Amino acid sequence: EVIGKRCGADLDLVRAGSLLHDLGRSRTHDIRHGVEGARLARGRGLSEPLALIIQKHIGAGITADSARALGLPEMDYVPTTLEERIVCHADNLVGDTEVLTSQESYVNFVRKGLEEQGRNMLSMHSELSAACGMDIDDIVRLVDLSDNAPILGSSAKA
């Protein structure tokens, strides 16, 4: 939510996307969970902008060519709206037990053999930082995680 507020995003959409972006993990834990989650969201009558957040949050976005190579339906999964980019990037900044800096997230991509995805994530980081008028890493640092204040996803005040 803090990133969304700072960037002037649709906070209701960012909140919903942050809560539901991994909806597809109820069916699969592989890269297809974005596509599966979007299918589930559409089947339940959720909005198309929300379904697209769910569908496009994987990695730092996946091009149609890469999607085909990964066995996904051939289409562009690169986040384009501000809300899609915020949820996707915030997801990359959350580790198993801690919040990561963009550089730490990049290192994780590289360790997985996904250097190009890591570079795409850093590019998204720069673009969002410019849109927000403040580095996303600095915005995240302002959040008091010890009080469980979320980066995204609730009505807690930042």
Buried (B, 14 or more C-beta within 10 A) or exposed (E): BBBBBBBEBBBEBBBBBBBBBBBBEEEEEEBBBBBBBBBBBBEEEBEEBBBBBBBBBBBBBBBBEBBEEBEBEEBBBBBEBBBBBBBBBBBBBBEEEEBBBBEBBBEBBBEEEBEBBBBBBBEBBEBBBEBBEBBBBEBBEEBEEEEEBBBBBEEEEB
